[in-house]
């Protein structure tokens, strides 16, 4: 009975109800939209780091994290790849890399460089590295040649066809010096990598570094990072060697996580301000609605309706309007974010150039994570429930005679 009365009451004054529902819907849309922009930029940053640097999971020798030396590489072959793939069905790809720092130079000068031996097919399957080529081509598996970052090529004043000198040490301190032709130049999406990266075919890099069939890290690619911990547990159980450890990407990027946490402080502050504005806006709507109906409340109480019953009806009214407003807001937010997810807002001017210099596309990325819809909807809904306390208090303290004479 109370539910039926509440439903009829909210539609007796359609204008007032629609204003309240619109206010709640607008609040939901604003909160979800702001959350989506914030999370979208974080997701792009993390996705770039995962795909080009750490992988969702990474397998290393237990000494390598503290001492990133070729001496701490480990044996890796196709049988080992199959063993890892069989450990968990959620593993999509295993990417093998051998990595070391060397000097890269021309006839007159040298620069510090990060040499990365890779399998080009698997690397491209994981992070679409070929899409970032600006000159030349990406070497094939058995081709002898290097692909360098555009920043490094500009520093050394080298271009396609020139010889790149690599000097350093291989495994167990063996001298490693060679000349390789530059077959491609890449505009790496990670800005720091663009100024130092040198790609070499994995087999050639292993021979050059005196580390045949050895790699320094094996990256594990998953469909989603939500399964990271579960797959890590499966790999730890499958690996029989005590010398190999499985690391999750947050363990390999603590500085990035600290940066994101610091950025979230500002986002939380803006969210709090937004929620305060939302709360006062809803309070003003509910306040107006309550004061307009004081005479109605007085009449109902004077004919025998209990205060508790009237309070229950008013509370159900606010709950119904809150549910309608939140549902409408989530539905509209889904449509709006779907549009901007496939057609993101393009940045222009100095802001666009700043974003390009950081290695990102000059757009505002939107997150389409499903949890942000219901979390923001719940927050706004509970704000409306808090505002609903006011009419309950007003009914409890209402003077029947004064209200009936209004």
Order of alpha helices (4+ residues) and beta strands (2+ residues): alpha-alpha-beta-beta-alpha-beta-beta-alpha-beta-beta-alpha-beta-beta-alpha-beta-alpha-beta-beta-alpha-beta-alpha-alpha-alpha-alpha-beta-alpha-beta-alpha-alpha-alpha
